[in-house]
Amino acid sequence: MSEEKLKILFLSPEVVPFAKTGGLADVAGSLPGALKRMGIDIRSVLPFYRTVSEGDFEIRPLPDELEVPLGTELLKAKVLETRTQDDVPFYLIDREDLYDRRNLYGNPTGDYYDNLERFVFFAHAALRLAENLRFKPDVVHCHDWQTGLVPALLKGPYRNNPNLSGTSSVFTIHNIGYQGIFPEEKLVITGLPRDEFFRIDGLEFWGNISLLKAGIVYSDAVTTVSLKYAQEIQTPEYGMGMEGILQARRTFLHGILNGVDYGLWDPRHDAHIPASYSPQKMAGKSRCKEALLKEMGLDESLKSRPLLGVISRLDSQKGFDLLVELLEDILALDVGLVVLGSGDETIQKAIEEAAERHPGRVGLFIGFNEPLAHRIMAGADIFLIPSRYEPCGLTQMYALRYGTVPVVRATGGLEDTIVQFDPKTNKGNGFKFGPFNSKAFLNAIKKAIDCFRVPETWKRLMLNGMKADFSWDRSARQYIELYRSIIKGSTNNIKVS
């Protein structure tokens, strides 16, 4: 089978630039374009959320509506089409009562009560859309629990569908902490026969339904977003109850590191930063730092001192309870701190209070601001990612490209992408700590600051990071190898990392 004939149906609950809550959206926005550049016929599908309807996108409706089963009902859905700058077609499933909401999955009080219905509908609609388009996919590539039902549907109600018979599936876990768990009595909504699918070796999970488990059990290959995380989730510490089924499917489990869209994240041509720079011309980095200090109301004297940056969801999974514990110790090192993010109110309040105690030393923006994220990435000297667990992480790869040195916990994709710097050999691109405790985190920060105070060493460290290549092309080739292997019926011998 030639690459030109390989057909992929790509399903994700969120995609940049249409809708985003986390790194999944970045992956789902970038990988299809990389696959298309390699000759793959790829079609992407996502719900038509309010964020899409309110965005500035060129969208056209398709003429035919879909008839989509939801439990015992048969409902209609409209379909709209748009294209990205990579000319990848994106199809949007439009059902106003399910997707026209302020948020994607819930609100501050919790998840939407009907999330099962919303994403069961999406799963059926995507498969019926392929039939309407006369697009017979070789592989359906599904992402996270919201699409986990699809591999089960392909093995059940759709296995004799002429358009989908013989279609394989890949299921990618972006974060095993989100498992799509719903009450047993809602099984009827899925359209799956109870006797065949509600079993301990099916989608049953401690008496409930888990759509994440459905994706793991019924797909032809399971991937996650770094080699280290693929290993970690097979252990009780990181598997969150799914380690047993993942161990049972370990020969079908693969780690493929996410890539970076350097068209968006590169200081040589980043429209969001005040000055461009490159490994050959680094003067713009200093100008970016000066501008960031001014924007965040920080002391000008920090121009010559380390400026630490954070861009993240502020919660304990990301390790920011450690940061809060260490705030006074970190600021005692004669540094500045810039934080962009939102999340746990206790963590936010602690940083706000630190900013009040240390005017001109701590800059804080609660919420998300994409242009500011780029300016922090360019203007900071050191970037902090103290995650408890991190399936892949993208910000450390962005930081490397911007010459902003990462200090990370050695877990998941952080372990796979950051190499501990050795001042004696000048090899490495950042600093790591292993035990999840404040002492280890603080020691890693101190090592970074010690290097910062030796200009020639710091320059070498920055350049090491800027020369790293985590482009999507490498990852896309690995996905193509995986697609071909499952079409041939064996994934055991593929080499991915």
C-alpha positions as CSV (number, residue, x, y, z in Angstrom):
1,M,0.0,0.0,0.0
2,S,1.5,3.3,-1.0
3,E,1.4,6.3,1.3
4,E,-0.8,8.2,-1.2
5,K,-3.6,5.6,-0.7
6,L,-3.4,5.4,3.1
7,K,-6.7,6.8,4.4
8,I,-6.9,8.0,8.0
9,L,-10.0,9.2,9.9
10,F,-8.8,11.4,12.7
11,L,-11.1,12.0,15.7
12,S,-10.4,14.4,18.5
13,P,-12.7,16.3,21.0
14,E,-10.6,19.4,20.7
15,V,-8.3,20.9,18.0
16,V,-6.2,24.1,17.7
17,P,-7.2,26.6,16.4
18,F,-10.9,25.7,16.8
19,A,-11.2,24.6,20.5
20,K,-8.7,24.0,23.3
21,T,-8.4,23.1,26.9
22,G,-5.0,21.5,26.9
23,G,-2.1,19.9,25.0
24,L,-4.4,17.4,23.2
25,A,-5.7,20.3,21.0
26,D,-2.1,21.2,20.0
27,V,-1.4,17.7,18.9
28,A,-4.7,17.3,17.1
29,G,-4.1,20.6,15.3
30,S,-0.5,19.8,14.2
31,L,-0.3,16.0,13.5
32,P,-2.9,15.9,10.7
33,G,-0.9,18.5,8.7
34,A,2.3,16.6,9.1
35,L,0.6,13.4,8.0
36,K,-0.8,15.2,4.9
37,R,2.6,16.5,4.0
38,M,3.8,12.9,3.8
39,G,1.1,12.0,1.4
40,I,-1.6,10.6,3.7
41,D,-5.3,11.1,2.9
42,I,-6.5,12.4,6.2
43,R,-9.9,13.7,7.3
44,S,-10.4,15.2,10.8
45,V,-13.6,15.4,12.8
46,L,-14.6,17.3,15.9
47,P,-17.8,18.7,17.5
48,F,-19.0,22.1,16.4
49,Y,-18.6,23.9,19.7
50,R,-19.6,27.5,20.4
51,T,-15.9,28.5,20.3
52,V,-15.8,27.4,16.6
53,S,-19.0,29.2,15.7
54,E,-17.7,32.4,17.3
55,G,-14.3,32.1,15.7
56,D,-13.1,33.7,12.5
57,F,-13.2,30.5,10.3
58,E,-14.4,30.0,6.8
59,I,-17.0,27.2,7.2
60,R,-19.4,25.8,4.7
61,P,-22.3,23.4,5.4
62,L,-22.5,20.0,3.7
63,P,-25.7,19.4,1.9
64,D,-26.7,16.1,3.7
65,E,-27.7,15.7,7.3
66,L,-26.6,12.7,9.3
67,E,-29.0,10.3,11.1
68,V,-27.2,9.4,14.3
69,P,-28.3,6.7,16.8
70,L,-28.3,7.7,20.5
71,G,-29.7,4.9,22.7
72,T,-33.1,4.1,21.3
73,E,-33.4,7.5,19.5
74,L,-32.3,8.4,16.0
75,L,-31.3,12.1,15.9
76,K,-30.2,14.4,13.1
77,A,-27.0,16.3,12.9
78,K,-25.7,18.9,10.5
79,V,-22.1,18.8,9.2
80,L,-19.9,21.7,8.3
81,E,-16.5,21.7,6.7
82,T,-13.5,23.9,7.0
83,R,-9.8,23.6,6.1
84,T,-6.6,24.5,7.9
85,Q,-3.6,26.2,6.3
86,D,-2.2,22.7,5.7
87,D,-5.4,22.1,3.5
88,V,-6.5,19.3,5.9
89,P,-10.4,19.0,5.8
90,F,-12.0,19.3,9.2
91,Y,-15.6,18.2,9.6
92,L,-17.6,19.7,12.4
93,I,-20.6,17.8,13.9
94,D,-23.3,20.3,14.5
95,R,-25.9,19.5,17.1
96,E,-26.9,22.7,19.0
97,D,-28.3,21.1,22.1
98,L,-25.1,19.0,22.6
99,Y,-22.2,21.3,21.7
100,D,-23.4,25.0,21.7
101,R,-22.1,25.7,25.2
102,R,-19.7,28.1,26.8
103,N,-17.2,25.4,27.7
104,L,-16.2,22.1,26.1
105,Y,-16.7,19.6,28.9
106,G,-18.1,21.4,32.0
107,N,-18.1,24.5,34.1
108,P,-16.6,25.4,37.5
109,T,-19.3,23.3,39.3
110,G,-18.2,20.1,37.5
111,D,-18.5,18.1,34.3
112,Y,-21.6,18.4,32.1
113,Y,-24.2,15.8,33.3
114,D,-24.7,14.6,29.7
115,N,-21.1,14.2,28.6
116,L,-21.7,10.5,27.8
117,E,-24.5,11.4,25.5
118,R,-22.5,14.2,23.9
119,F,-19.5,12.0,23.0
120,V,-21.4,8.8,22.2
121,F,-23.3,11.0,19.6
122,F,-20.0,12.3,18.3
123,A,-18.5,8.8,18.0
124,H,-21.5,7.5,16.0
125,A,-21.7,10.7,13.9
126,A,-18.0,10.5,12.9
127,L,-18.4,6.9,11.6
128,R,-21.6,7.7,9.8
129,L,-20.0,10.8,8.3
130,A,-17.2,8.7,6.8
131,E,-19.9,6.6,5.1
132,N,-21.7,9.8,3.8
133,L,-18.4,11.1,2.4
134,R,-17.7,7.7,0.7
135,F,-14.5,7.8,2.6
136,K,-13.4,4.3,3.5
137,P,-10.6,4.7,6.2
138,D,-7.8,2.2,6.6
139,V,-7.4,3.4,10.2
140,V,-9.5,5.5,12.6
141,H,-7.2,7.4,14.9
142,C,-9.0,8.2,18.2
143,H,-7.8,10.5,21.0
144,D,-8.7,10.3,24.7
145,W,-11.8,9.0,26.4
146,Q,-14.2,11.2,24.4
147,T,-13.5,9.0,21.3
148,G,-12.8,5.8,23.2
149,L,-16.2,4.3,22.2
150,V,-15.2,4.2,18.5
151,P,-12.9,1.1,18.6
152,A,-15.7,-0.8,20.4
153,L,-18.2,0.3,17.8
154,L,-15.9,-0.9,15.0
155,K,-15.7,-4.3,16.8
156,G,-19.5,-4.3,17.4
157,P,-22.3,-2.5,15.7
158,Y,-20.2,-1.4,12.7
159,R,-18.2,-4.5,12.1
160,N,-20.3,-5.5,9.1
161,N,-20.7,-2.0,7.7
162,P,-19.4,-2.1,4.1
163,N,-17.7,1.2,4.5
164,L,-15.9,0.3,7.8
165,S,-15.4,-3.5,7.6
166,G,-11.7,-4.1,7.8
167,T,-11.0,-0.6,9.3
168,S,-8.4,-0.7,12.1
169,S,-8.2,1.7,15.0
170,V,-5.5,3.4,17.0
171,F,-6.3,4.9,20.4
172,T,-4.0,7.6,21.9
173,I,-4.0,8.3,25.6
174,H,-3.0,11.9,26.3
175,N,-3.7,11.8,30.0
176,I,-4.8,8.6,31.8
177,G,-6.2,10.6,34.6
178,Y,-9.3,11.4,32.5
179,Q,-11.2,8.1,32.1
180,G,-14.7,8.8,30.9
181,I,-16.5,6.9,33.7
182,F,-20.3,6.7,33.7
183,P,-23.0,4.6,35.5
184,E,-23.7,1.1,34.2
185,E,-27.3,2.0,33.5
186,K,-26.2,4.3,30.8
187,L,-24.7,1.5,28.7
188,V,-27.9,1.4,26.5
189,I,-27.0,4.9,25.2
190,T,-23.8,3.6,23.6
191,G,-25.5,1.2,21.3
192,L,-23.2,-1.7,22.4
193,P,-24.8,-5.1,23.3
194,R,-24.5,-5.6,27.1
195,D,-23.5,-9.3,27.0
196,E,-20.7,-8.8,24.5
197,F,-19.2,-5.5,25.9
198,F,-20.0,-5.0,29.6
199,R,-17.4,-7.4,30.9
200,I,-14.3,-7.2,33.0
201,D,-12.3,-7.7,29.8
202,G,-14.5,-5.1,28.1
203,L,-15.5,-1.6,29.0
204,E,-16.7,-2.5,32.5
205,F,-14.6,-0.7,35.2
206,W,-15.5,-1.3,38.9
207,G,-19.2,-1.6,38.0
208,N,-19.2,1.4,35.8
209,I,-18.6,2.2,32.1
210,S,-15.2,3.6,31.1
211,L,-14.8,4.9,27.6
212,L,-11.1,5.2,28.2
213,K,-11.0,1.5,28.9
214,A,-13.1,0.8,25.8
215,G,-10.4,2.5,23.7
216,I,-7.6,0.6,25.4
217,V,-9.4,-2.8,25.1
218,Y,-10.9,-2.7,21.6
219,S,-8.3,-0.7,19.5
220,D,-5.8,-2.5,17.4
221,A,-3.0,-0.4,18.9
222,V,-2.7,1.9,21.9
223,T,-0.3,4.8,21.9
224,T,0.6,7.4,24.4
225,V,2.6,10.6,24.0
226,S,6.1,9.6,25.2
227,L,8.0,6.4,25.7
228,K,8.5,7.0,29.4
229,Y,4.8,7.6,30.0
230,A,4.0,4.3,28.2
231,Q,6.1,2.6,30.7
232,E,4.8,4.6,33.7
233,I,1.1,3.9,33.1
234,Q,1.7,0.2,33.5
235,T,2.5,0.8,37.2
236,P,0.2,1.4,40.1
237,E,1.8,4.8,40.8
238,Y,0.8,6.2,37.4
239,G,-1.8,3.8,35.9
240,M,-4.7,5.1,38.0
241,G,-6.4,1.8,38.0
242,M,-5.8,1.0,34.3
243,E,-2.3,-0.5,34.9
244,G,-3.7,-4.1,34.8
245,I,-5.4,-3.8,31.4
246,L,-2.4,-1.9,30.0
247,Q,0.0,-4.6,31.2
248,A,-2.2,-7.2,29.5
249,R,-2.1,-5.1,26.2
250,R,1.6,-4.1,26.6
251,T,2.6,-5.7,23.2
252,F,0.0,-3.3,21.6
253,L,1.1,-0.3,23.6
254,H,3.6,2.2,22.1
255,G,5.1,5.6,23.1
256,I,5.4,8.2,20.3
257,L,6.6,11.5,21.5
258,N,4.5,14.6,20.6
259,G,6.0,17.1,18.2
260,V,6.2,20.9,18.1
261,D,4.7,23.1,15.5
262,Y,7.8,25.3,14.8
263,G,5.7,27.4,12.5
264,L,4.0,28.8,15.6
265,W,6.8,28.4,18.2
266,D,10.1,29.7,16.9
267,P,11.8,33.0,18.0
268,R,13.1,33.6,14.5
269,H,9.6,34.4,13.2
270,D,7.3,34.7,16.3
271,A,4.8,37.5,15.7
272,H,4.0,37.7,19.4
273,I,7.4,38.7,20.7
274,P,9.0,42.1,20.5
275,A,12.3,41.0,18.9
276,S,13.3,38.0,16.9
277,Y,16.4,36.0,17.6
278,S,18.2,32.8,16.7
279,P,21.3,30.8,17.8
280,Q,23.3,32.9,15.4
281,K,21.9,36.3,16.6
282,M,20.9,36.2,20.3
283,A,20.6,39.9,21.0
284,G,16.8,39.8,20.6
285,K,16.5,37.5,23.6
286,S,17.7,40.3,25.9
287,R,15.2,42.7,24.4
288,C,12.4,40.2,24.9
289,K,13.4,40.0,28.6
290,E,13.4,43.8,29.0
291,A,10.0,44.1,27.4
292,L,8.5,41.3,29.5
293,L,9.8,42.9,32.7
294,K,8.1,46.2,31.7
295,E,4.9,44.5,30.7
296,M,4.6,42.6,34.0
297,G,5.6,45.6,36.1
298,L,8.8,44.0,37.4
299,D,12.0,45.6,38.6
300,E,14.5,46.6,35.8
301,S,17.4,45.3,37.9
302,L,16.1,41.8,37.0
303,K,17.7,42.3,33.5
304,S,20.9,41.0,34.9
305,R,19.4,38.4,37.3
306,P,17.5,35.1,36.6
307,L,13.9,35.5,35.6
308,L,11.9,32.3,36.2
309,G,8.8,31.6,34.1
310,V,5.7,29.4,34.5
311,I,3.0,28.8,31.9
312,S,0.6,26.1,33.1
313,R,-2.6,24.9,34.7
314,L,-2.0,25.7,38.3
315,D,-2.8,22.5,40.2
316,S,-1.1,19.7,42.1
317,Q,-0.8,17.4,39.1
318,K,1.5,20.1,37.5
319,G,3.4,20.2,40.8
320,F,2.6,23.8,41.8
321,D,1.9,22.8,45.3
322,L,5.7,22.4,45.5
323,L,6.2,25.9,44.0
324,V,3.9,27.4,46.6
325,E,5.8,25.6,49.3
326,L,9.1,27.0,48.0
327,L,8.1,30.6,47.0
328,E,10.0,32.3,49.7
329,D,13.1,30.1,49.3
330,I,13.1,30.7,45.6
331,L,12.7,34.5,45.9
332,A,15.5,34.5,48.5
333,L,17.8,33.4,45.6
334,D,17.6,36.9,44.2
335,V,15.5,36.1,41.2
336,G,12.2,37.2,39.6
337,L,9.2,35.1,38.8
338,V,6.5,35.4,36.1
339,V,3.4,33.1,36.2
340,L,0.7,32.7,33.6
341,G,-2.1,30.3,34.3
342,S,-5.2,29.4,36.4
343,G,-6.5,26.5,38.4
344,D,-6.5,25.7,42.1
345,E,-7.7,28.7,44.1
346,T,-5.3,28.0,46.9
347,I,-2.3,27.9,44.6
348,Q,-3.5,31.1,42.8
349,K,-4.0,32.9,46.1
350,A,-0.5,31.9,47.4
351,I,1.1,33.4,44.3
352,E,-1.0,36.5,44.5
353,E,0.1,37.0,48.1
354,A,3.7,36.5,47.2
355,A,3.4,39.2,44.5
356,E,2.0,41.5,47.2
357,R,4.9,40.8,49.5
358,H,7.5,41.1,46.8
359,P,6.5,44.0,44.5
360,G,8.6,44.2,41.4
361,R,9.7,40.6,41.8
362,V,6.6,38.5,41.0
363,G,4.4,39.0,38.0
364,L,1.1,37.1,37.7
365,F,-1.6,36.8,35.1
366,I,-4.6,34.6,36.0
367,G,-6.2,33.0,33.0
368,F,-4.8,32.2,29.6
369,N,-3.3,34.6,27.1
370,E,-1.6,33.1,24.0
371,P,0.5,36.1,23.0
372,L,1.7,36.6,26.6
373,A,2.6,32.9,26.7
374,H,5.0,33.5,23.8
375,R,6.4,36.6,25.4
376,I,7.1,34.7,28.7
377,M,8.7,31.9,26.7
378,A,11.0,34.4,25.0
379,G,11.6,36.7,27.9
380,A,12.3,34.3,30.8
381,D,15.7,32.7,31.5
382,I,14.5,29.6,33.3
383,F,11.3,27.6,32.8
384,L,9.7,25.6,35.7
385,I,7.8,22.4,35.2
386,P,7.7,20.4,38.5
387,S,4.9,18.0,37.4
388,R,3.9,15.0,39.5
389,Y,3.3,13.2,36.2
390,E,3.5,14.6,32.6
391,P,2.4,12.4,29.7
392,C,4.5,14.4,27.3
393,G,4.6,18.1,27.9
394,L,5.0,20.6,25.1
395,T,6.1,23.7,27.0
396,Q,9.6,22.3,27.8
397,M,10.1,21.7,24.1
398,Y,8.9,25.3,23.3
399,A,11.3,26.6,26.0
400,L,14.3,24.8,24.5
401,R,13.6,26.5,21.1
402,Y,13.5,29.9,22.8
403,G,16.7,29.4,24.8
404,T,14.8,29.3,28.0
405,V,16.3,26.6,30.2
406,P,13.9,24.1,31.6
407,V,13.9,22.8,35.2
408,V,11.7,19.8,35.2
409,R,10.7,16.7,37.2
410,A,12.1,13.5,35.6
411,T,8.8,12.0,34.6
412,G,7.0,11.1,31.4
413,G,7.9,13.2,28.4
414,L,9.9,15.5,30.5
415,E,12.3,12.7,31.2
416,D,12.4,11.8,27.5
417,T,13.2,15.3,26.2
418,I,15.4,17.0,28.9
419,V,19.0,15.9,29.3
420,Q,20.7,16.9,32.6
421,F,23.3,19.5,31.9
422,D,26.9,18.8,32.9
423,P,29.0,22.0,33.3
424,K,32.2,19.9,32.9
425,T,31.3,18.6,29.4
426,N,28.8,21.4,28.4
427,K,26.4,18.6,27.3
428,G,22.7,18.6,28.2
429,N,19.8,21.0,27.7
430,G,18.3,21.5,31.2
431,F,18.0,20.3,34.8
432,K,15.9,17.5,36.3
433,F,14.9,16.3,39.7
434,G,13.7,12.9,40.6
435,P,12.0,12.6,44.0
436,F,8.8,14.7,44.2
437,N,9.7,16.9,47.1
438,S,10.5,20.6,47.6
439,K,14.2,19.9,48.5
440,A,14.9,18.2,45.2
441,F,13.0,20.9,43.2
442,L,14.9,23.7,45.0
443,N,18.3,22.0,44.4
444,A,17.5,21.8,40.7
445,I,16.6,25.5,40.6
446,K,19.9,26.3,42.4
447,K,21.9,24.3,39.8
448,A,20.3,26.3,37.0
449,I,21.0,29.6,38.8
450,D,24.6,28.7,39.4
451,C,25.1,28.1,35.7
452,F,23.3,31.4,34.9
453,R,26.0,33.2,36.8
454,V,28.7,31.9,34.5
455,P,27.8,33.6,31.1
456,E,29.8,31.3,28.8
457,T,28.4,28.2,30.4
458,W,24.9,29.6,30.2
459,K,25.2,30.5,26.6
460,R,26.3,27.0,25.7
461,L,23.4,25.6,27.7
462,M,20.9,27.9,25.8
463,L,22.4,27.0,22.4
464,N,22.2,23.2,23.2
465,G,18.4,23.6,23.7
466,M,17.8,25.8,20.7
467,K,19.4,23.2,18.4
468,A,17.1,20.4,19.5
469,D,14.6,19.2,16.9
470,F,11.2,18.0,18.1
471,S,9.4,18.7,14.8
472,W,6.2,16.8,14.0
473,D,7.8,15.1,10.9
474,R,9.7,12.6,13.0
475,S,6.5,11.7,15.0
476,A,4.4,11.5,11.9
477,R,6.7,9.0,10.3
478,Q,6.3,6.8,13.4
479,Y,2.5,7.0,13.3
480,I,2.6,6.0,9.6
481,E,4.7,3.0,10.5
482,L,2.2,2.1,13.2
483,Y,-0.8,2.5,10.9
484,R,0.8,0.2,8.3
485,S,1.8,-2.3,10.9
486,I,-1.8,-2.7,12.2
487,I,-3.2,-2.9,8.7
488,K,-0.8,-5.8,8.2
489,G,-1.9,-7.3,11.5
490,S,1.2,-6.9,13.7
491,T,2.4,-4.1,15.9
492,N,4.9,-6.0,17.9
493,N,8.0,-5.2,15.9
494,I,7.6,-1.5,15.2
495,K,10.2,0.8,16.6
496,V,8.8,3.9,18.2
497,S,10.0,6.2,20.9
